[in-house]
Amino acid sequence: YEPRNLERGSRVVAILPEAPTTVLQLPRGNLEGIYPRALVLPFSMHLIEQEKYGQAMEIMRRQKIDLNLFCDMDPVHFLEGDGVAKFVTAVGTIDYLNLFISCLFDGDITKW
């Protein structure tokens, strides 16, 4: 991902508790919502822990977070438990499942 520059004088207006969104007010007065990676990653991890795989997939796909995180958070539960079945049911879209499978690799991204 590439960092994004803001105008000088921008102010943080709000950080929403139910979504990883920060609302900024720019010097000209307009409001803008951004998704800082520092908020998106813990929010996605929290959704995965709660097994809200569909919502986590939408956010992670949109924000370009490595989808291998689904497996690496708790590999025993995800692979040997009922995690894969719940994931397939929650995601449902074939394109998203293909994207998930193509992102898998033999490595642990939680160690980086």
FIKOLZA-1660 file (N, C-alpha, C; in steps of 0.1 Angstrom, whole numbers, plus 5000, padded with zeros to 4 digits):
% residues 112
   i   px   py   pz ch aa at
   1 5008 4988 5000  A  Y  N
   1 5000 5000 5000  A  Y CA
   1 5009 5012 5000  A  Y  C
   2 5003 5023 4996  A  E  N
   2 5011 5036 4995  A  E CA
   2 5005 5046 5005  A  E  C
   3 5014 5053 5013  A  P  N
   3 5009 5063 5022  A  P CA
   3 5002 5074 5015  A  P  C
   4 4993 5080 5021  A  R  N
   4 4985 5091 5015  A  R CA
   4 4988 5104 5022  A  R  C
   5 4991 5115 5015  A  N  N
   5 4994 5128 5020  A  N CA
   5 4981 5135 5023  A  N  C
   6 4981 5143 5034  A  L  N
   6 4969 5151 5037  A  L CA
   6 4973 5166 5036  A  L  C
   7 4963 5174 5035  A  E  N
   7 4966 5189 5035  A  E CA
   7 4971 5193 5048  A  E  C
   8 4980 5203 5049  A  R  N
   8 4984 5209 5061  A  R CA
   8 4972 5215 5068  A  R  C
   9 4971 5213 5081  A  G  N
   9 4960 5219 5089  A  G CA
   9 4948 5210 5090  A  G  C
  10 4949 5197 5085  A  S  N
  10 4938 5188 5086  A  S CA
  10 4937 5184 5101  A  S  C
  11 4924 5182 5105  A  R  N
  11 4922 5178 5119  A  R CA
  11 4914 5166 5120  A  R  C
  12 4917 5158 5130  A  V  N
  12 4909 5146 5133  A  V CA
  12 4896 5150 5140  A  V  C
  13 4885 5146 5134  A  V  N
  13 4872 5150 5140  A  V CA
  13 4866 5138 5148  A  V  C
  14 4867 5126 5143  A  A  N
  14 4862 5115 5150  A  A CA
  14 4869 5102 5146  A  A  C
  15 4869 5092 5155  A  I  N
  15 4873 5079 5152  A  I CA
  15 4861 5070 5156  A  I  C
  16 4855 5064 5146  A  L  N
  16 4843 5056 5149  A  L CA
  16 4846 5043 5156  A  L  C
  17 4839 5040 5167  A  P  N
  17 4842 5028 5174  A  P CA
  17 4837 5015 5168  A  P  C
  18 4827 5016 5159  A  E  N
  18 4821 5004 5153  A  E CA
  18 4827 5000 5139  A  E  C
  19 4836 5009 5135  A  A  N
  19 4843 5007 5122  A  A CA
  19 4857 5013 5123  A  A  C
  20 4866 5008 5115  A  P  N
  20 4880 5013 5115  A  P CA
  20 4882 5026 5107  A  P  C
  21 4873 5035 5109  A  T  N
  21 4872 5048 5101  A  T CA
  21 4877 5060 5110  A  T  C
  22 4884 5068 5104  A  T  N
  22 4888 5081 5110  A  T CA
  22 4882 5092 5101  A  T  C
  23 4875 5102 5107  A  V  N
  23 4869 5113 5100  A  V CA
  23 4879 5125 5102  A  V  C
  24 4883 5131 5091  A  L  N
  24 4891 5143 5091  A  L CA
  24 4884 5155 5085  A  L  C
  25 4887 5166 5091  A  Q  N
  25 4882 5179 5085  A  Q CA
  25 4894 5186 5079  A  Q  C
  26 4893 5188 5066  A  L  N
  26 4903 5195 5059  A  L CA
  26 4902 5210 5060  A  L  C
  27 4913 5218 5058  A  P  N
  27 4913 5232 5060  A  P CA
  27 4901 5240 5053  A  P  C
  28 4897 5234 5041  A  R  N
  28 4886 5241 5034  A  R CA
  28 4873 5238 5039  A  R  C
  29 4872 5229 5050  A  G  N
  29 4859 5226 5056  A  G CA
  29 4853 5213 5053  A  G  C
  30 4857 5206 5042  A  N  N
  30 4851 5194 5038  A  N CA
  30 4856 5182 5047  A  N  C
  31 4847 5173 5049  A  L  N
  31 4850 5161 5058  A  L CA
  31 4855 5149 5049  A  L  C
  32 4864 5141 5054  A  E  N
  32 4868 5130 5046  A  E CA
  32 4870 5118 5056  A  E  C
  33 4866 5107 5052  A  G  N
  33 4868 5094 5059  A  G CA
  33 4879 5086 5054  A  G  C
  34 4888 5082 5063  A  I  N
  34 4899 5074 5058  A  I CA
  34 4900 5061 5067  A  I  C
  35 4907 5051 5062  A  Y  N
  35 4908 5038 5070  A  Y CA
  35 4923 5036 5072  A  Y  C
  36 4928 5041 5084  A  P  N
  36 4943 5039 5087  A  P CA
  36 4945 5024 5089  A  P  C
  37 4957 5019 5084  A  R  N
  37 4960 5005 5086  A  R CA
  37 4962 5002 5100  A  R  C
  38 4966 5011 5109  A  A  N
  38 4967 5009 5123  A  A CA
  38 4954 5006 5130  A  A  C
  39 4943 5010 5124  A  L  N
  39 4930 5007 5129  A  L CA
  39 4924 4995 5122  A  L  C
  40 4926 4993 5109  A  V  N
  40 4920 4982 5101  A  V CA
  40 4925 4969 5105  A  V  C
  41 4938 4967 5108  A  L  N
  41 4944 4954 5111  A  L CA
  41 4938 4949 5124  A  L  C
  42 4939 4956 5135  A  P  N
  42 4933 4951 5148  A  P CA
  42 4918 4948 5147  A  P  C
  43 4911 4957 5139  A  F  N
  43 4896 4955 5137  A  F CA
  43 4894 4942 5130  A  F  C
  44 4902 4939 5119  A  S  N
  44 4900 4927 5112  A  S CA
  44 4903 4915 5120  A  S  C
  45 4914 4916 5128  A  M  N
  45 4917 4904 5137  A  M CA
  45 4906 4902 5147  A  M  C
  46 4900 4912 5152  A  H  N
  46 4889 4911 5161  A  H CA
  46 4877 4904 5155  A  H  C
  47 4874 4907 5142  A  L  N
  47 4863 4901 5135  A  L CA
  47 4866 4886 5133  A  L  C
  48 4879 4883 5130  A  I  N
  48 4883 4869 5128  A  I CA
  48 4881 4861 5141  A  I  C
  49 4885 4867 5152  A  E  N
  49 4884 4860 5165  A  E CA
  49 4869 4857 5168  A  E  C
  50 4860 4866 5164  A  Q  N
  50 4846 4864 5166  A  Q CA
  50 4839 4856 5155  A  Q  C
  51 4847 4851 5146  A  E  N
  51 4842 4843 5135  A  E CA
  51 4832 4850 5126  A  E  C
  52 4834 4863 5124  A  K  N
  52 4826 4870 5114  A  K CA
  52 4834 4871 5101  A  K  C
  53 4836 4860 5095  A  Y  N
  53 4845 4858 5084  A  Y CA
  53 4840 4867 5071  A  Y  C
  54 4827 4868 5069  A  G  N
  54 4823 4875 5057  A  G CA
  54 4826 4890 5058  A  G  C
  55 4824 4896 5070  A  Q  N
  55 4826 4910 5072  A  Q CA
  55 4842 4912 5072  A  Q  C
  56 4849 4903 5078  A  A  N
  56 4864 4905 5078  A  A CA
  56 4869 4903 5064  A  A  C
  57 4864 4895 5056  A  M  N
  57 4868 4893 5042  A  M CA
  57 4866 4906 5034  A  M  C
  58 4854 4912 5035  A  E  N
  58 4851 4924 5028  A  E CA
  58 4861 4935 5031  A  E  C
  59 4864 4937 5044  A  I  N
  59 4873 4948 5049  A  I CA
  59 4887 4944 5044  A  I  C
  60 4892 4932 5046  A  M  N
  60 4906 4928 5043  A  M CA
  60 4908 4929 5028  A  M  C
  61 4898 4925 5020  A  R  N
  61 4900 4926 5005  A  R CA
  61 4900 4940 5001  A  R  C
  62 4892 4949 5006  A  R  N
  62 4891 4963 5002  A  R CA
  62 4904 4970 5006  A  R  C
  63 4909 4967 5018  A  Q  N
  63 4921 4974 5023  A  Q CA
  63 4934 4967 5020  A  Q  C
  64 4934 4956 5012  A  K  N
  64 4946 4949 5007  A  K CA
  64 4954 4943 5019  A  K  C
  65 4947 4937 5028  A  I  N
  65 4954 4930 5039  A  I CA
  65 4956 4916 5035  A  I  C
  66 4967 4910 5038  A  D  N
  66 4970 4896 5034  A  D CA
  66 4959 4886 5040  A  D  C
  67 4953 4879 5031  A  L  N
  67 4942 4870 5035  A  L CA
  67 4947 4858 5042  A  L  C
  68 4960 4855 5042  A  N  N
  68 4965 4844 5049  A  N CA
  68 4963 4846 5064  A  N  C
  69 4960 4858 5068  A  L  N
  69 4957 4861 5083  A  L CA
  69 4946 4852 5088  A  L  C
  70 4936 4848 5080  A  F  N
  70 4925 4839 5084  A  F CA
  70 4931 4826 5090  A  F  C
  71 4940 4820 5083  A  C  N
  71 4947 4808 5088  A  C CA
  71 4956 4810 5099  A  C  C
  72 4964 4821 5098  A  D  N
  72 4975 4823 5108  A  D CA
  72 4971 4827 5121  A  D  C
  73 4959 4833 5123  A  M  N
  73 4954 4837 5136  A  M CA
  73 4953 4825 5146  A  M  C
  74 4947 4815 5141  A  D  N
  74 4945 4802 5149  A  D CA
  74 4944 4791 5139  A  D  C
  75 4956 4786 5135  A  P  N
  75 4956 4775 5124  A  P CA
  75 4949 4762 5129  A  P  C
  76 4950 4758 5141  A  V  N
  76 4944 4746 5146  A  V CA
  76 4929 4747 5145  A  V  C
  77 4923 4757 5150  A  H  N
  77 4909 4759 5149  A  H CA
  77 4904 4761 5135  A  H  C
  78 4911 4769 5127  A  F  N
  78 4906 4771 5114  A  F CA
  78 4907 4759 5105  A  F  C
  79 4918 4752 5105  A  L  N
  79 4920 4740 5096  A  L CA
  79 4914 4727 5101  A  L  C
  80 4916 4724 5114  A  E  N
  80 4911 4712 5120  A  E CA
  80 4897 4712 5126  A  E  C
  81 4893 4724 5130  A  G  N
  81 4880 4726 5136  A  G CA
  81 4870 4729 5126  A  G  C
  82 4860 4736 5129  A  D  N
  82 4849 4740 5119  A  D CA
  82 4851 4753 5113  A  D  C
  83 4863 4759 5114  A  G  N
  83 4866 4772 5109  A  G CA
  83 4865 4773 5094  A  G  C
  84 4870 4763 5086  A  V  N
  84 4869 4763 5072  A  V CA
  84 4854 4763 5067  A  V  C
  85 4846 4754 5073  A  A  N
  85 4832 4753 5069  A  A CA
  85 4825 4766 5072  A  A  C
  86 4827 4773 5083  A  K  N
  86 4821 4785 5086  A  K CA
  86 4826 4796 5077  A  K  C
  87 4839 4796 5073  A  F  N
  87 4845 4806 5064  A  F CA
  87 4838 4805 5050  A  F  C
  88 4837 4793 5045  A  V  N
  88 4831 4791 5032  A  V CA
  88 4816 4795 5032  A  V  C
  89 4809 4792 5042  A  T  N
  89 4795 4796 5044  A  T CA
  89 4794 4811 5045  A  T  C
  90 4802 4817 5053  A  A  N
  90 4801 4832 5055  A  A CA
  90 4805 4840 5043  A  A  C
  91 4816 4835 5036  A  V  N
  91 4821 4843 5024  A  V CA
  91 4812 4840 5012  A  V  C
  92 4810 4828 5009  A  G  N
  92 4800 4824 4999  A  G CA
  92 4803 4827 4984  A  G  C
  93 4810 4838 4981  A  T  N
  93 4812 4842 4968  A  T CA
  93 4824 4834 4962  A  T  C
  94 4823 4828 4951  A  I  N
  94 4833 4820 4945  A  I CA
  94 4846 4828 4942  A  I  C
  95 4844 4840 4938  A  D  N
  95 4856 4849 4935  A  D CA
  95 4864 4852 4947  A  D  C
  96 4857 4854 4958  A  Y  N
  96 4864 4857 4971  A  Y CA
  96 4871 4844 4976  A  Y  C
  97 4865 4833 4974  A  L  N
  97 4871 4820 4978  A  L CA
  97 4884 4818 4970  A  L  C
  98 4883 4820 4957  A  N  N
  98 4895 4819 4948  A  N CA
  98 4906 4828 4952  A  N  C
  99 4902 4840 4955  A  L  N
  99 4912 4850 4960  A  L CA
  99 4919 4846 4973  A  L  C
 100 4911 4840 4982  A  F  N
 100 4916 4835 4995  A  F CA
 100 4926 4824 4992  A  F  C
 101 4922 4814 4984  A  I  N
 101 4931 4803 4981  A  I CA
 101 4944 4807 4974  A  I  C
 102 4943 4817 4965  A  S  N
 102 4955 4822 4958  A  S CA
 102 4964 4830 4967  A  S  C
 103 4959 4835 4979  A  C  N
 103 4968 4842 4988  A  C CA
 103 4975 4833 4998  A  C  C
 104 4971 4821 4999  A  L  N
 104 4977 4812 5009  A  L CA
 104 4991 4808 5005  A  L  C
 105 5000 4808 5016  A  F  N
 105 5014 4804 5014  A  F CA
 105 5019 4798 5027  A  F  C
 106 5029 4790 5026  A  D  N
 106 5035 4783 5038  A  D CA
 106 5043 4793 5045  A  D  C
 107 5037 4800 5054  A  G  N
 107 5044 4810 5062  A  G CA
 107 5035 4816 5072  A  G  C
 108 5040 4822 5082  A  D  N
 108 5031 4828 5093  A  D CA
 108 5033 4843 5092  A  D  C
 109 5022 4850 5088  A  I  N
 109 5023 4865 5087  A  I CA
 109 5022 4872 5100  A  I  C
 110 5018 4864 5110  A  T  N
 110 5017 4871 5124  A  T CA
 110 5030 4872 5130  A  T  C
 111 5041 4866 5125  A  K  N
 111 5054 4867 5130  A  K CA
 111 5062 4879 5124  A  K  C
 112 5056 4885 5114  A  W  N
 112 5064 4896 5107  A  W CA
 112 5064 4908 5115  A  W  C
% end
